[in-house]
Amino acid sequence: MEQSLLRTLEAVEGLHDLAASRQRLLDTGDQRGAEAIEGQLTTVAQRGRFGVVHVGVIGSDGWLSWSSEPGWERIDLSDREHFNVHRDRSHTLFVSAPLMGRTSERWGVQLSRPLYDRSGSFAGVAVVSIDPLELSHDLAGLDPSVGSSAIVLRRDGGILARSRSAHTALGQTFGREVPLMAAIGPTRAGRLRVLGSAFDGRPKLVGYRVLASAPLAVAVALDLEQELKPTAFVRPALWAAATAISLLALTVAGLMLLWLERRRTQADLDLVRLEREAALDRLAHAQRMEALGQLAGGVAHDFNNVLQAVLGAAKLIQRRSSDACAVQRLTDTLVEAAERGASVTRRLLAFARRSDLRAEAVRIGPLLAGLSEVLTHTLGASIEVQIKADPALPPVLTDSGELETVLVNLAINSRDAMAPSGGGTLTILAVTEEVTAGGQSKANLPPGTYVRLAVSDTGGGMDATTQARAVEPFFTTKPKGQGTGLGLAMAQGFAAQSGGAFMIESEIGRGTVITLWLPKAAGEASPENTVSQVSLHPEEGKPGGRLLVVDDEPQVLATVAEALRERSYHVEEAQDGPSALKQLALTGSFDVLVTDLAMPGMSGLDLLREARSRLPGLPALIVTGHAGDACPEGLAAAVGDGPLMLLRKPVGPDEIADHVAAIIRTGDAP
């Protein structure tokens, strides 16, 4: 019985913690994060998990400010005991007497804790209501014999639940004259013999325990006559023995219940943990999207420049089509501008990707060089961006997309720290660091080779108190509505998951340095443009080879088909999967299928699967704007069914033609 109650109290504590996290998010203006937590609290209440029937928040003014009940309305709860006790500065868990809820309109026992804002001022009360009748029903299943009963009560004697006659017992209070209350005062656990029960007047054998984690006590009363009835003929001789046996039975029953409740508790707490992790995952993704939003201004600036160069060069080519030198020069400008736009697009897709860490060998130098272009416009003209990377840096084992996200978040934090002074310098330093056994390492890393990434700024720095709390989830020093407080927590978690370390060094007036250590990869960074590793040679494809090219974008389809025709291929075009299958039925055979991945109605993988059902082993080249559009299992199956290569847009016509030639050679190989 005690374990069942403790299980409920552990769940209530978790709900109180979530309510406190919601308060912190609201204080920082993160409405989306607060709503994610509200959704989880509502789900627990609606499912009746742990006997919880309602979760609510009372504001500092005594009015209901949020409730898990659908269609709830603001009502005045300033007269409730569970509000006033915390307004009067009680910081501990409070358990109310059973009362009828004004919001839920059903019996409830209110378990409450105070909420505080960022300054430490009283911000209201988090209230979790549990059903005393359901708790009484659970107790009824624990009664070991006829005439016995189990009870949960407050330390002041107020009855919260009883296994028998629960409706009449709720709200009653044991006075100090009741033997159980007299015993509870001086001792936290024990047993006693009661000559006349307060409920039925019969003699009872009572065992009790006061909980250490809550102002509650649990007790089990065995009917003495019922326990001794089977041994009435030897009652005088066995009175003491029977009493001991009854206590032993109670102990054995308690141990059995303890084992069962532990199993139930573990399963329920595992489910709560998973729900919390899901909520934190949603919040972490929101933080990633916040970084993406911060990039939007710089990205728009970059793309406007790209479009300006493309549009200007194209217009001039139209007017100077007869001037071969001018056309060549302007065409070079077009190509350079398009490649710059492609670089920005790849980084945007990496930032927006939502997935588990995928460790791979990543070269830091090129990654920082590409990131520098984005940061220069994102941070603004008042921030000077300096990248200092050792040319001999080894590749590191990490997730490149997550690393870029972390660095962008750290850069934005640095910009905000330098904003009050009107600007400053952001420096990203990358050097190799060897950690030896017994050597000195700031981050207490195991021996090995690491790349140390240090992001430093010339801002105002942090005092010791702020620095100590900087990595707490949801803690932020930014103005309301300008941050979630997850950036540094995510950076610390990322470093740990990557097998490295994280450190903050800061001093008032001297700026801040955030350092990440990432382990060296065992091998070189692997190419990312192919699914099947095929060597490419600048030779022509088979003369007269037949290709089926599929893309739902007419302009893309036309340019790819024309480039392949220049290599002497016979090309058939189709704008979607069904049209491609019709072409396949008419022609009967193709040497290679060249298809877009993401198309309406039928994807490139679906098309390939259907095509290979008719032409087993058909070689394929899939061109896509984002490999995340593909199902990993689908790609793996496609690779196993025949030659397959993957290219990411934008890609030049010569590269497409080279890959077609290579995949044809692969299909011809013995």
C-alpha positions as CSV (number, residue, x, y, z in Angstrom):
1,M,0.0,0.0,0.0
2,E,2.8,2.3,0.9
3,Q,4.6,1.6,-2.5
4,S,1.3,2.3,-4.4
5,L,1.1,5.6,-2.7
6,L,4.8,6.4,-3.3
7,R,4.3,5.6,-7.0
8,T,1.5,8.1,-7.2
9,L,3.6,10.7,-5.3
10,E,6.6,10.2,-7.7
11,A,4.3,10.8,-10.6
12,V,2.8,13.9,-9.0
13,E,6.4,15.2,-8.4
14,G,7.1,14.8,-12.1
15,L,4.0,16.7,-13.1
16,H,4.9,19.5,-10.7
17,D,8.4,19.6,-12.3
18,L,6.8,19.9,-15.7
19,A,4.5,22.7,-14.5
20,A,7.6,24.5,-13.2
21,S,9.3,24.1,-16.6
22,R,6.2,25.6,-18.2
23,Q,6.5,28.6,-15.9
24,R,10.1,29.1,-16.9
25,L,9.3,28.9,-20.6
26,L,6.5,31.5,-20.2
27,D,8.8,33.8,-18.4
28,T,11.2,33.7,-21.4
29,G,8.3,34.2,-23.9
30,D,8.6,30.7,-25.4
31,Q,4.8,30.0,-25.9
32,R,5.4,27.0,-28.2
33,G,7.5,25.2,-25.6
34,A,5.0,26.0,-22.9
35,E,2.2,24.6,-25.1
36,A,4.2,21.4,-25.6
37,I,4.3,20.8,-21.9
38,E,0.7,21.7,-21.5
39,G,-0.2,19.0,-24.0
40,Q,1.7,16.4,-22.0
41,L,0.1,17.4,-18.7
42,T,-3.4,17.2,-20.4
43,T,-2.6,13.8,-21.8
44,V,-1.7,12.4,-18.3
45,A,-4.9,13.8,-16.8
46,Q,-7.2,12.6,-19.6
47,R,-5.8,9.1,-19.3
48,G,-6.3,9.0,-15.6
49,R,-2.7,7.9,-15.1
50,F,-1.6,7.3,-11.5
51,G,-5.2,8.3,-10.4
52,V,-4.6,11.9,-11.6
53,V,-7.8,13.6,-12.7
54,H,-6.8,17.1,-13.2
55,V,-3.7,19.4,-13.4
56,G,-4.0,23.1,-13.0
57,V,-2.0,26.3,-12.4
58,I,-3.2,29.0,-10.1
59,G,-1.7,32.4,-10.8
60,S,-0.2,34.6,-8.1
61,D,-3.5,36.5,-7.9
62,G,-5.4,33.4,-6.9
63,W,-7.2,33.0,-10.2
64,L,-6.9,29.8,-12.3
65,S,-4.5,30.5,-15.1
66,W,-4.4,27.1,-16.8
67,S,-6.2,23.8,-16.6
68,S,-6.1,20.4,-18.2
69,E,-9.9,20.4,-18.4
70,P,-11.3,21.1,-21.9
71,G,-13.0,24.4,-22.2
72,W,-11.9,25.6,-18.7
73,E,-12.6,29.1,-17.6
74,R,-10.8,31.5,-15.2
75,I,-12.2,31.2,-11.7
76,D,-11.2,32.6,-8.3
77,L,-9.4,30.0,-6.1
78,S,-7.9,32.4,-3.7
79,D,-9.9,31.0,-0.8
80,R,-8.6,27.4,-1.3
81,E,-6.2,26.2,1.4
82,H,-3.8,24.7,-1.2
83,F,-3.3,28.2,-2.6
84,N,-3.1,30.2,0.6
85,V,-0.6,27.9,2.3
86,H,1.9,28.6,-0.5
87,R,1.1,32.3,-0.8
88,D,2.1,32.4,2.9
89,R,5.5,31.0,2.0
90,S,5.2,27.3,2.5
91,H,7.7,25.7,0.1
92,T,6.9,22.0,0.7
93,L,4.4,19.7,-0.8
94,F,0.9,20.3,0.5
95,V,-1.9,17.7,0.5
96,S,-5.5,19.0,0.9
97,A,-8.5,17.3,2.5
98,P,-10.8,15.7,-0.1
99,L,-12.9,18.4,-1.7
100,M,-15.2,18.9,-4.8
101,G,-13.2,20.5,-7.6
102,R,-14.7,23.7,-9.1
103,T,-13.1,23.0,-12.4
104,S,-13.3,19.2,-12.6
105,E,-16.6,19.0,-10.6
106,R,-15.6,15.7,-9.0
107,W,-13.9,14.6,-5.7
108,G,-10.2,15.4,-5.6
109,V,-7.3,15.5,-3.2
110,Q,-5.1,18.5,-4.2
111,L,-1.3,18.0,-4.1
112,S,0.3,21.4,-4.6
113,R,3.7,23.1,-4.8
114,P,4.5,26.8,-5.3
115,L,5.9,28.3,-8.5
116,Y,8.4,31.0,-8.7
117,D,9.5,33.4,-11.5
118,R,13.1,34.1,-12.6
119,S,13.5,36.7,-9.9
120,G,12.5,34.2,-7.2
121,S,9.1,35.9,-6.5
122,F,5.9,33.8,-5.9
123,A,4.3,33.2,-9.3
124,G,1.5,30.9,-8.3
125,V,0.8,27.3,-7.5
126,A,0.9,24.0,-9.5
127,V,-1.9,21.7,-8.5
128,V,-2.3,18.0,-9.2
129,S,-5.7,16.5,-8.3
130,I,-5.9,12.8,-7.6
131,D,-9.2,10.8,-7.2
132,P,-9.6,9.7,-3.6
133,L,-12.4,7.2,-4.6
134,E,-10.1,5.5,-7.0
135,L,-7.4,5.4,-4.4
136,S,-9.9,3.8,-2.0
137,H,-10.8,1.3,-4.7
138,D,-7.1,0.3,-5.0
139,L,-6.9,0.0,-1.2
140,A,-9.9,-2.4,-1.2
141,G,-7.9,-4.8,-3.2
142,L,-5.3,-5.0,-0.5
143,D,-7.7,-6.0,2.4
144,P,-6.2,-9.3,3.6
145,S,-9.3,-10.6,5.6
146,V,-12.9,-9.9,6.5
147,G,-13.4,-7.0,8.8
148,S,-10.0,-5.5,8.0
149,S,-9.4,-2.1,6.3
150,A,-6.7,0.0,4.9
151,I,-6.5,3.8,5.2
152,V,-4.5,6.8,4.0
153,L,-4.7,10.0,6.1
154,R,-3.0,13.3,6.6
155,R,-0.8,13.7,9.6
156,D,-3.4,15.9,11.2
157,G,-5.9,13.0,11.0
158,G,-7.8,13.9,7.9
159,I,-8.9,10.8,6.0
160,L,-8.0,10.8,2.3
161,A,-9.0,7.2,1.3
162,R,-10.3,4.1,3.0
163,S,-10.8,0.6,1.6
164,R,-14.3,0.3,3.2
165,S,-17.2,2.7,3.2
166,A,-15.0,5.3,1.3
167,H,-17.9,7.7,0.7
168,T,-18.8,8.1,4.3
169,A,-15.1,8.2,5.5
170,L,-13.9,11.0,3.1
171,G,-13.6,14.2,4.9
172,Q,-13.7,12.7,8.4
173,T,-10.9,13.6,10.8
174,F,-9.4,11.5,13.6
175,G,-9.0,13.4,16.8
176,R,-6.0,13.2,19.1
177,E,-7.9,10.9,21.4
178,V,-7.9,8.2,18.7
179,P,-5.1,5.7,19.6
180,L,-3.6,5.7,16.1
181,M,-3.1,9.5,16.1
182,A,-1.5,9.3,19.6
183,A,0.9,6.7,18.2
184,I,1.7,8.5,15.0
185,G,3.0,11.6,16.9
186,P,6.1,10.2,18.6
187,T,6.9,7.3,16.2
188,R,7.1,7.1,12.4
189,A,6.2,3.4,12.2
190,G,4.8,0.7,14.5
191,R,1.9,-1.4,15.5
192,L,-0.7,-1.2,18.3
193,R,-3.7,-3.1,19.6
194,V,-7.0,-1.0,19.6
195,L,-9.8,-2.2,21.8
196,G,-12.5,-0.4,19.8
197,S,-12.3,0.8,16.2
198,A,-13.5,4.4,15.5
199,F,-15.5,2.9,12.6
200,D,-17.1,-0.2,14.0
201,G,-16.1,-0.4,17.6
202,R,-14.5,-3.8,17.2
203,P,-10.9,-4.7,18.5
204,K,-8.2,-4.2,15.9
205,L,-4.6,-5.0,15.3
206,V,-3.1,-1.9,13.6
207,G,0.1,-1.4,11.7
208,Y,1.1,2.1,10.5
209,R,3.8,4.1,8.7
210,V,4.4,7.8,8.3
211,L,5.8,8.7,4.8
212,A,9.0,10.6,4.8
213,S,8.4,12.3,1.4
214,A,4.9,13.6,2.1
215,P,2.7,14.7,5.1
216,L,0.8,11.4,4.9
217,A,0.5,8.2,6.8
218,V,-0.8,4.7,5.8
219,A,-2.3,2.2,8.1
220,V,-3.8,-1.3,7.9
221,A,-6.3,-2.5,10.6
222,L,-6.8,-6.3,11.0
223,D,-10.0,-7.5,12.8
224,L,-8.6,-9.2,15.9
225,E,-11.5,-11.6,16.4
226,Q,-11.5,-12.7,12.8
227,E,-7.8,-13.3,12.8
228,L,-8.0,-15.4,16.0
229,K,-11.3,-17.2,15.2
230,P,-9.8,-20.3,13.7
231,T,-7.8,-20.9,16.9
232,A,-10.5,-20.1,19.5
233,F,-10.1,-23.5,21.2
234,V,-6.5,-22.7,22.1
235,R,-6.9,-18.9,22.3
236,P,-5.4,-18.4,25.8
237,A,-2.3,-20.3,24.8
238,L,-1.8,-18.9,21.3
239,W,-2.9,-15.3,21.9
240,A,0.6,-13.9,21.6
241,A,1.5,-16.3,18.8
242,A,-1.5,-15.4,16.8
243,T,-0.7,-11.8,17.2
244,A,2.8,-12.4,15.9
245,I,1.5,-14.6,13.0
246,S,-1.0,-11.8,12.0
247,L,1.9,-9.3,11.9
248,L,4.0,-11.8,10.0
249,A,1.1,-12.2,7.4
250,L,0.8,-8.5,7.2
251,T,4.6,-8.3,6.6
252,V,4.6,-11.0,3.9
253,A,1.6,-9.4,2.2
254,G,3.4,-6.1,2.3
255,L,6.6,-7.7,0.7
256,M,4.5,-9.2,-2.1
257,L,2.8,-6.0,-2.7
258,L,6.1,-4.2,-2.6
259,W,7.4,-6.5,-5.4
260,L,4.3,-6.1,-7.5
261,E,4.2,-2.3,-7.0
262,R,7.9,-2.0,-7.9
263,R,7.2,-3.7,-11.2
264,R,4.2,-1.4,-11.9
265,T,6.1,1.6,-10.8
266,Q,9.0,0.9,-13.1
267,A,6.8,0.4,-16.1
268,D,4.8,3.6,-15.4
269,L,7.9,5.7,-14.7
270,D,9.5,4.3,-17.9
271,L,6.5,5.5,-19.9
272,V,6.6,9.0,-18.2
273,R,10.3,9.2,-19.0
274,L,9.6,8.4,-22.7
275,E,6.9,11.1,-22.7
276,R,9.3,13.6,-21.1
277,E,12.0,12.7,-23.7
278,A,9.5,13.2,-26.5
279,A,8.6,16.7,-25.1
280,L,12.2,17.7,-24.8
281,D,12.9,16.4,-28.3
282,R,10.1,18.7,-29.6
283,L,11.6,21.6,-27.6
284,A,15.1,20.8,-29.0
285,H,13.7,20.8,-32.6
286,A,12.0,24.1,-31.8
287,Q,15.4,25.4,-30.8
288,R,16.9,24.2,-34.1
289,M,14.1,25.9,-36.0
290,E,14.7,29.1,-33.9
291,A,18.3,29.0,-35.3
292,L,16.9,28.5,-38.8
293,G,14.7,31.6,-38.2
294,Q,17.8,33.6,-37.2
295,L,19.5,32.5,-40.4
296,A,16.5,33.6,-42.5
297,G,17.7,37.2,-42.9
298,G,21.2,36.2,-43.9
299,V,19.9,33.6,-46.3
300,A,17.5,36.0,-47.9
301,H,20.4,38.4,-48.4
302,D,22.5,35.6,-50.0
303,F,19.7,34.4,-52.3
304,N,18.9,38.0,-53.4
305,N,22.5,38.3,-54.4
306,V,22.4,35.0,-56.2
307,L,19.2,35.9,-58.0
308,Q,20.5,39.3,-58.9
309,A,23.6,37.8,-60.5
310,V,21.6,35.1,-62.3
311,L,18.9,37.5,-63.6
312,G,21.4,40.2,-64.6
313,A,23.7,37.7,-66.5
314,A,20.7,36.0,-68.2
315,K,19.3,39.4,-69.5
316,L,22.7,40.4,-70.7
317,I,23.2,37.1,-72.6
318,Q,19.9,37.7,-74.3
319,R,21.0,41.1,-75.5
320,R,24.6,40.0,-76.4
321,S,24.0,36.5,-77.9
322,S,26.2,37.3,-80.9
323,D,29.2,38.3,-78.6
324,A,30.8,35.0,-77.8
325,C,33.3,36.5,-75.3
326,A,30.6,38.3,-73.4
327,V,28.4,35.2,-73.4
328,Q,31.2,33.1,-72.0
329,R,32.1,35.6,-69.3
330,L,28.4,36.0,-68.3
331,T,27.9,32.2,-68.3
332,D,30.8,31.9,-65.9
333,T,29.0,34.4,-63.6
334,L,25.8,32.3,-63.9
335,V,27.5,29.1,-62.9
336,E,29.4,30.7,-60.0
337,A,26.2,32.3,-58.6
338,A,24.2,29.0,-58.9
339,E,27.0,27.1,-57.0
340,R,26.9,29.7,-54.3
341,G,23.1,29.3,-54.0
342,A,23.6,25.5,-53.9
343,S,26.0,25.8,-50.9
344,V,23.5,27.9,-48.9
345,T,20.7,25.4,-49.7
346,R,22.7,22.4,-48.5
347,R,23.3,24.2,-45.2
348,L,19.7,25.1,-44.8
349,L,18.7,21.4,-45.3
350,A,21.2,20.3,-42.7
351,F,20.0,22.9,-40.2
352,A,16.3,21.9,-40.6
353,R,17.0,18.1,-40.5
354,R,15.3,16.4,-37.6
355,S,17.0,13.1,-36.8
356,D,19.2,11.2,-34.4
357,L,23.0,12.0,-34.4
358,R,24.6,10.2,-37.4
359,A,28.3,10.1,-36.7
360,E,30.6,10.3,-39.8
361,A,34.0,11.6,-40.6
362,V,33.7,15.3,-41.1
363,R,36.4,17.8,-42.2
364,I,36.2,20.9,-40.0
365,G,38.1,23.3,-42.3
366,P,35.7,23.1,-45.2
367,L,32.7,23.1,-42.9
368,L,33.8,26.3,-41.2
369,A,34.6,27.9,-44.5
370,G,31.1,27.3,-45.8
371,L,29.6,28.4,-42.5
372,S,31.5,31.7,-42.6
373,E,29.5,32.8,-45.6
374,V,26.2,32.3,-43.8
375,L,27.3,33.8,-40.5
376,T,28.7,37.0,-42.1
377,H,25.3,38.1,-43.3
378,T,23.3,36.5,-40.4
379,L,25.2,38.3,-37.6
380,G,25.1,41.7,-39.3
381,A,27.7,44.2,-40.4
382,S,28.6,45.2,-36.8
383,I,30.0,41.7,-36.1
384,E,33.4,40.8,-37.6
385,V,33.6,37.0,-38.1
386,Q,37.1,35.4,-37.9
387,I,37.7,31.8,-38.8
388,K,41.1,30.4,-37.6
389,A,41.4,26.7,-38.6
390,D,44.6,24.7,-38.6
391,P,45.1,23.4,-42.3
392,A,46.3,20.0,-40.9
393,L,43.1,19.4,-38.9
394,P,42.1,15.7,-39.0
395,P,38.5,14.7,-39.7
396,V,36.3,14.4,-36.6
397,L,33.7,11.8,-35.8
398,T,30.4,13.7,-35.5
399,D,27.1,14.7,-37.1
400,S,27.9,17.6,-39.5
401,G,24.4,19.0,-39.6
402,E,24.1,19.0,-35.8
403,L,27.6,20.6,-35.5
404,E,26.6,23.4,-37.8
405,T,23.4,24.0,-35.8
406,V,25.4,24.2,-32.6
407,L,27.9,26.6,-34.0
408,V,25.1,28.8,-35.4
409,N,23.4,28.9,-32.0
410,L,26.7,29.8,-30.3
411,A,27.4,32.5,-32.9
412,I,23.9,34.0,-32.3
413,N,24.4,34.0,-28.6
414,S,27.8,35.8,-29.0
415,R,26.2,38.4,-31.3
416,D,23.5,39.1,-28.7
417,A,26.2,39.3,-26.0
418,M,28.0,41.9,-28.1
419,A,24.9,43.9,-29.1
420,P,24.8,46.3,-26.1
421,S,28.3,47.6,-27.1
422,G,27.3,48.0,-30.7
423,G,29.3,45.1,-32.2
424,G,32.5,43.2,-31.8
425,T,34.5,40.2,-33.1
426,L,33.4,36.6,-33.2
427,T,36.3,34.2,-33.5
428,I,35.9,30.5,-34.2
429,L,39.3,28.7,-33.6
430,A,39.9,25.1,-34.6
431,V,43.1,23.3,-33.5
432,T,44.2,19.7,-32.9
433,E,44.8,18.7,-29.3
434,E,46.4,15.5,-28.0
435,V,45.3,14.1,-24.7
436,T,47.7,11.6,-23.1
437,A,47.3,9.3,-20.2
438,G,48.2,11.2,-17.0
439,G,48.4,14.4,-19.0
440,Q,46.6,17.6,-18.1
441,S,43.2,18.2,-19.8
442,K,40.8,20.9,-18.9
443,A,37.8,18.8,-19.9
444,N,39.0,15.5,-18.3
445,L,38.9,13.7,-21.6
446,P,40.2,10.1,-22.1
447,P,43.5,9.8,-24.0
448,G,43.2,10.4,-27.8
449,T,43.3,13.0,-30.5
450,Y,40.7,15.7,-30.5
451,V,39.8,18.8,-32.5
452,R,39.2,21.7,-30.1
453,L,36.6,24.3,-31.4
454,A,36.6,27.5,-29.5
455,V,33.9,30.1,-30.1
456,S,34.9,33.4,-28.5
457,D,33.3,36.9,-28.4
458,T,34.2,40.4,-27.2
459,G,31.0,40.8,-25.3
460,G,30.3,41.7,-21.7
461,G,30.9,38.2,-20.3
462,M,29.1,36.4,-17.5
463,D,29.4,36.5,-13.8
464,A,29.9,33.3,-11.8
465,T,26.2,32.9,-10.9
466,T,25.1,33.1,-14.6
467,Q,27.9,30.9,-15.8
468,A,26.9,28.2,-13.3
469,R,23.4,28.1,-14.6
470,A,24.1,28.8,-18.3
471,V,23.6,25.2,-19.4
472,E,20.4,24.6,-17.5
473,P,17.6,23.9,-19.9
474,F,15.3,26.9,-20.4
475,F,17.7,29.3,-18.5
476,T,18.3,32.4,-20.5
477,T,19.5,36.0,-19.9
478,K,17.9,37.3,-23.1
479,P,14.9,39.6,-23.0
480,K,11.5,38.0,-22.9
481,G,10.5,36.3,-26.2
482,Q,14.1,36.3,-27.6
483,G,15.3,32.9,-26.6
484,T,14.4,29.4,-25.3
485,G,17.4,28.8,-23.1
486,L,18.1,25.5,-24.9
487,G,21.1,26.6,-27.0
488,L,23.9,25.9,-24.5
489,A,22.2,22.8,-23.1
490,M,21.9,21.4,-26.6
491,A,25.6,22.2,-27.3
492,Q,26.7,20.4,-24.1
493,G,24.5,17.4,-24.9
494,F,25.8,17.3,-28.5
495,A,29.4,17.3,-27.3
496,A,28.7,14.4,-24.9
497,Q,26.9,12.4,-27.5
498,S,29.7,12.8,-29.9
499,G,32.2,11.4,-27.4
500,G,33.8,14.8,-26.6
501,A,33.4,17.6,-24.0
502,F,32.1,21.1,-23.5
503,M,33.3,24.0,-21.4
504,I,32.4,27.6,-20.7
505,E,35.0,30.2,-19.7
506,S,33.8,33.8,-19.1
507,E,34.6,36.9,-17.1
508,I,32.8,40.2,-16.7
509,G,34.1,42.7,-19.2
510,R,36.3,40.2,-21.0
511,G,33.9,38.2,-23.1
512,T,33.1,34.5,-23.3
513,V,34.7,31.4,-24.8
514,I,32.7,28.3,-25.5
515,T,34.9,25.3,-26.2
516,L,33.9,21.9,-27.8
517,W,36.2,18.9,-28.0
518,L,35.3,16.4,-30.7
519,P,37.2,13.1,-31.2
520,K,39.3,12.4,-34.3
521,A,37.7,10.0,-36.8
522,A,39.4,6.8,-37.6
523,G,39.3,7.3,-41.4
524,E,38.8,10.0,-44.0
525,A,35.5,11.7,-44.7
526,S,33.4,9.6,-47.1
527,P,31.9,11.0,-50.3
528,E,28.3,12.0,-49.9
529,N,27.1,12.1,-53.4
530,T,26.7,8.5,-54.2
531,V,24.8,5.5,-52.8
532,S,26.9,3.0,-54.7
533,Q,30.6,3.8,-54.8
534,V,31.5,3.9,-58.4
535,S,34.7,5.4,-60.0
536,L,34.0,8.0,-62.5
537,H,35.9,8.6,-65.7
538,P,35.4,11.4,-68.2
539,E,34.5,9.1,-71.1
540,E,31.3,9.0,-73.2
541,G,28.5,6.5,-72.6
542,K,27.6,3.8,-75.0
543,P,26.6,5.3,-78.3
544,G,22.9,4.8,-78.8
545,G,22.3,3.9,-75.2
546,R,18.6,4.4,-74.2
547,L,17.8,6.5,-71.2
548,L,14.4,7.3,-69.5
549,V,14.6,10.7,-67.8
550,V,11.8,11.6,-65.4
551,D,11.2,14.9,-63.5
552,D,8.1,16.8,-62.6
553,E,9.8,20.2,-63.2
554,P,9.7,20.9,-67.0
555,Q,12.8,23.2,-67.0
556,V,14.9,20.6,-65.1
557,L,13.6,17.8,-67.3
558,A,14.5,19.7,-70.5
559,T,18.1,20.7,-69.4
560,V,19.0,17.2,-68.1
561,A,17.6,15.5,-71.3
562,E,19.5,18.0,-73.5
563,A,22.8,17.4,-71.7
564,L,22.5,13.7,-72.1
565,R,21.6,13.9,-75.8
566,E,24.9,15.8,-76.2
567,R,26.6,12.6,-75.1
568,S,24.9,10.6,-77.9
569,Y,22.3,9.0,-75.7
570,H,18.8,8.3,-77.0
571,V,16.6,10.0,-74.4
572,E,12.9,9.6,-73.7
573,E,11.3,12.1,-71.3
574,A,8.4,11.8,-68.8
575,Q,7.0,14.3,-66.2
576,D,5.8,11.8,-63.7
577,G,5.9,8.1,-62.6
578,P,2.8,6.9,-64.5
579,S,3.9,8.5,-67.7
580,A,7.4,6.9,-67.3
581,L,5.8,3.5,-66.9
582,K,3.8,4.0,-70.1
583,Q,7.0,4.9,-71.9
584,L,8.6,1.8,-70.5
585,A,5.7,-0.3,-71.7
586,L,6.0,1.2,-75.2
587,T,9.7,0.9,-75.5
588,G,10.3,-2.3,-73.7
589,S,13.8,-1.6,-72.5
590,F,16.1,1.2,-71.2
591,D,19.8,1.1,-70.2
592,V,19.3,3.6,-67.3
593,L,16.5,5.2,-65.4
594,V,17.3,8.9,-64.5
595,T,14.6,10.1,-62.1
596,D,13.8,12.8,-59.6
597,L,13.2,11.5,-56.1
598,A,10.4,13.6,-54.7
599,M,7.5,13.8,-57.2
600,P,3.7,14.1,-56.7
601,G,1.7,10.8,-56.8
602,M,4.6,8.4,-57.3
603,S,8.1,9.0,-55.9
604,G,11.3,8.1,-57.7
605,L,11.8,5.0,-55.5
606,D,8.3,3.9,-56.2
607,L,8.9,4.3,-59.9
608,L,12.1,2.4,-59.7
609,R,10.5,-0.4,-57.8
610,E,7.7,-0.7,-60.5
611,A,10.2,-0.4,-63.3
612,R,12.4,-3.2,-61.9
613,S,9.4,-5.5,-61.5
614,R,9.3,-5.3,-65.4
615,L,13.1,-5.0,-66.0
616,P,14.9,-6.7,-63.1
617,G,18.3,-5.1,-62.2
618,L,17.5,-1.9,-64.2
619,P,20.4,0.6,-63.4
620,A,19.1,3.9,-61.9
621,L,20.4,7.4,-61.1
622,I,18.2,9.3,-58.6
623,V,18.6,13.1,-58.5
624,T,17.1,14.8,-55.5
625,G,16.9,18.2,-53.8
626,H,17.1,16.6,-50.3
627,A,18.1,13.0,-49.5
628,G,16.0,13.2,-46.4
629,D,13.0,12.8,-48.7
630,A,14.0,9.1,-49.1
631,C,13.1,6.3,-46.8
632,P,16.4,4.8,-45.7
633,E,14.9,1.3,-45.8
634,G,13.7,2.0,-49.3
635,L,17.1,3.2,-50.5
636,A,18.8,0.1,-48.9
637,A,16.4,-2.2,-50.7
638,A,16.9,-0.4,-54.0
639,V,20.7,-0.7,-53.7
640,G,20.3,-4.4,-53.2
641,D,18.1,-4.9,-56.3
642,G,20.5,-3.4,-58.9
643,P,23.0,-0.6,-59.6
644,L,21.9,2.7,-58.0
645,M,23.5,6.1,-57.5
646,L,22.2,9.2,-55.8
647,L,23.0,12.8,-56.7
648,R,21.9,15.9,-54.8
649,K,20.6,19.0,-56.7
650,P,21.8,21.3,-58.0
651,V,24.3,19.3,-60.1
652,G,25.9,20.2,-63.4
653,P,25.0,18.4,-66.7
654,D,28.5,17.0,-67.2
655,E,28.4,15.4,-63.7
656,I,25.0,13.8,-64.5
657,A,26.4,12.5,-67.8
658,D,29.5,11.1,-66.1
659,H,27.4,9.3,-63.5
660,V,25.2,7.8,-66.2
661,A,28.3,6.5,-68.0
662,A,29.7,5.1,-64.7
663,I,26.5,3.3,-63.8
664,I,26.2,1.8,-67.2
665,R,29.8,0.5,-66.8
666,T,28.8,-0.9,-63.4
667,G,25.9,-2.7,-65.0
668,D,28.1,-4.2,-67.7
669,A,30.7,-5.4,-65.2
670,P,30.9,-9.2,-64.9
